[in-house]
C-alpha cells in the first residue's frame, strides 16, 4: 500500500497540498482569474442571449439586407431568420460561414486554454487516475458540443441552439468542481509534512 502511494506521487510529482506557497499562490491566481472570466462570460450570455431570446415581448425589426453587415447585427433574438440574400455567394464567403468560423476560432482557443491550465492542476489532485481523466476530458467534450451547436443552428436548424445548454453546463459544472477541489486540496487539506 505504501509503495502504491509513493509510486502515484512520483508519477506526477508532489500533490497540490504539498506544493510550496509560491506555487499555491500562482495556481490560486490562475483559478481566480479564470473564474472571473467565466463569470463575465456567463453574465454576457444571460444578458445578451438568454433574456432577449426567452423574455422579449416582440421580435426586433430586422434591418433590410443591404443594412445587414454580419449575422450578429440583429442580435437579441436567436431564432430570427436570416434576411434573404439578393446574390448567391460561394458557401465560404457567406456571412453565416464567416461568423461561425470566427466564433469557433476565438472560442476554441480561449475555452481550451482555460481547461488546459485547469487540467494541468487536476493532474496533481489527490484523486485516482480515472477521476482525474474524467475531470480533464469532460470540459473539452462540453466545448465541442457548444461549438457544434453554433454550426448546427446556423446551417441545419435553429433548434440546435439548445445544444448550448448541455455543452455549457458540462464545462461550467466541471470548472466549478475543479475549482473547489483545487482550492480545497491546496489550502484546506493538510500537507503530508504537517501530518
C-alpha positions in Angstrom: 0.0 0.0 0.0 2.8 2.4 0.9 4.5 1.5 -2.4 1.4 2.5 -4.4 1.2 5.9 -2.7 4.9 6.5 -3.3 4.5 5.5 -6.9 1.5 7.7 -7.6 3.3 10.7 -6.0 6.4 10.0 -8.1 4.2 9.7 -11.2 3.4 13.4 -11.3 5.4 15.0 -8.5 4.0 16.4 -5.3 0.3 16.7 -4.9 -1.2 20.2 -4.7 -1.4 20.2 -0.9 2.4 19.7 -0.9 3.3 22.5 -3.3 5.4 25.3 -2.0 3.5 28.5 -1.1 4.5 30.4 -4.2 3.2 27.6 -6.4 -0.1 27.6 -4.5 -0.4 31.3 -4.9 0.3 31.1 -8.6 -2.3 28.4 -9.1 -4.8 30.2 -6.9 -4.4 33.4 -9.0 -4.8 31.4 -12.3 -8.0 29.8 -11.0 -9.4 33.1 -9.6 -8.7 35.0 -12.8 -10.3 32.2 -14.9 -13.3 32.2 -12.6 -13.8 35.9 -13.1 -13.6 35.4 -16.8 -16.1 32.6 -16.7 -18.4 34.7 -14.6 -18.2 37.6 -17.1 -19.0 35.1 -20.0 -22.0 33.8 -18.1 -23.3 37.3 -17.4 -22.8 38.2 -21.1 -24.7 35.0 -22.2 -27.6 35.7 -19.8 -27.9 39.4 -20.7 -27.2 39.2 -24.4 -28.7 35.8 -25.4 -31.0 34.2 -22.8 -33.0 37.2 -21.6 -33.7 38.6 -25.1 -34.5 35.1 -26.6 -36.8 33.9 -23.8 -38.3 37.2 -22.4 -38.5 39.6 -25.3 -42.2 40.5 -26.0 -41.9 41.2 -29.7 -39.3 40.4 -32.4 -36.9 43.3 -33.1 -37.3 44.9 -36.5 -34.9 43.2 -38.9 -32.8 45.6 -41.0 -33.0 45.4 -44.8 -30.5 43.0 -46.3 -28.3 45.8 -47.6 -28.0 47.2 -44.0 -27.1 43.8 -42.6 -23.3 43.7 -42.3 -22.9 40.5 -40.3 -25.2 37.7 -39.0 -25.0 39.0 -35.5 -26.0 42.6 -36.4 -29.6 41.9 -35.2 -28.5 40.0 -32.1 -31.0 39.6 -29.3 -33.3 37.0 -30.9 -31.5 33.7 -31.5 -34.4 32.4 -33.5 -34.6 35.2 -36.0 -34.5 34.2 -39.7 -31.5 35.5 -41.6 -32.5 38.0 -44.3 -32.8 36.7 -47.9 -29.6 37.3 -49.9 -30.0 39.0 -53.3 -26.9 37.4 -54.8 -25.8 33.9 -54.3 -22.3 33.8 -52.8 -20.0 30.8 -52.6 -20.6 29.0 -49.3 -17.2 30.0 -47.8 -18.0 33.7 -48.5 -21.4 33.9 -46.8 -21.8 36.0 -43.7 -23.0 33.0 -41.8 -20.0 30.9 -42.6 -17.5 33.7 -41.8 -19.3 34.4 -38.5 -19.3 30.7 -37.5 -15.6 30.4 -38.4 -14.6 33.5 -36.4 -16.7 32.4 -33.4 -15.2 28.9 -33.5 -11.7 30.2 -33.9 -11.9 32.6 -30.9 -13.8 30.3 -28.6 -11.8 27.1 -29.3 -8.6 28.8 -28.3 -10.0 30.7 -25.3 -12.0 27.9 -23.8 -9.3 25.3 -24.5 -6.7 27.5 -22.8 -8.8 27.6 -19.6 -9.2 23.9 -19.4 -5.6 23.2 -20.4 -4.5 25.2 -17.4 -7.2 23.6 -15.2 -6.3 20.2 -16.5 -2.6 20.8 -15.5 -3.7 21.4 -12.0 -6.1 18.4 -12.0 -3.1 16.2 -12.8 -1.8 17.0 -9.2 -5.1 16.4 -7.4 -5.1 13.6 -4.8 -7.6 11.5 -6.8 -7.3 8.2 -8.7 -6.3 8.3 -12.4 -9.8 7.6 -13.6 -11.4 10.5 -11.8 -8.6 12.9 -12.9 -9.0 11.6 -16.5 -12.8 12.4 -16.5 -12.2 15.8 -15.0 -9.7 16.6 -17.7 -11.7 15.2 -20.7 -15.3 16.3 -19.9 -14.8 20.0 -20.3 -13.4 19.5 -23.7 -16.4 17.4 -24.7 -18.6 20.3 -23.5 -16.6 22.8 -25.6 -17.0 20.6 -28.7 -20.8 20.3 -28.1 -21.1 24.0 -27.6 -19.2 24.9 -30.7 -21.0 22.3 -32.8 -24.3 23.9 -31.8 -23.2 27.2 -33.5 -22.7 25.4 -36.8 -25.8 23.3 -36.5 -28.1 26.1 -35.6 -26.8 28.2 -38.5 -26.7 25.6 -41.2 -29.1 22.8 -40.1 -31.9 24.2 -37.8 -32.3 27.0 -35.2 -33.5 24.4 -32.6 -29.8 23.3 -32.3 -29.4 26.5 -30.2 -30.5 24.3 -27.3 -27.3 22.3 -27.5 -25.5 25.3 -26.0 -27.2 24.3 -22.7 -25.7 20.8 -22.2 -22.4 21.9 -23.6 -22.1 25.0 -21.4 -23.4 23.1 -18.4 -20.9 20.4 -18.8 -17.8 22.6 -18.9 -19.3 25.0 -16.4 -20.1 22.4 -13.8 -16.7 20.7 -14.2 -15.0 24.1 -13.9 -16.7 24.8 -10.6 -15.9 21.2 -9.3 -12.3 21.5 -10.4 -12.0 25.0 -8.7 -13.4 23.6 -5.4 -11.1 20.6 -5.5 -8.0 22.5 -6.4 -8.6 25.2 -3.7 -9.6 22.6 -1.1 -6.6 20.4 -1.7 -4.1 23.3 -1.8 -5.3 25.3 1.2 -7.6 23.2 3.4 -6.1 19.6 3.2 -3.0 19.4 5.4 0.2 18.6 3.6 1.9 15.3 4.3 4.8 17.1 6.0 2.4 18.5 8.7 0.5 15.3 9.3 
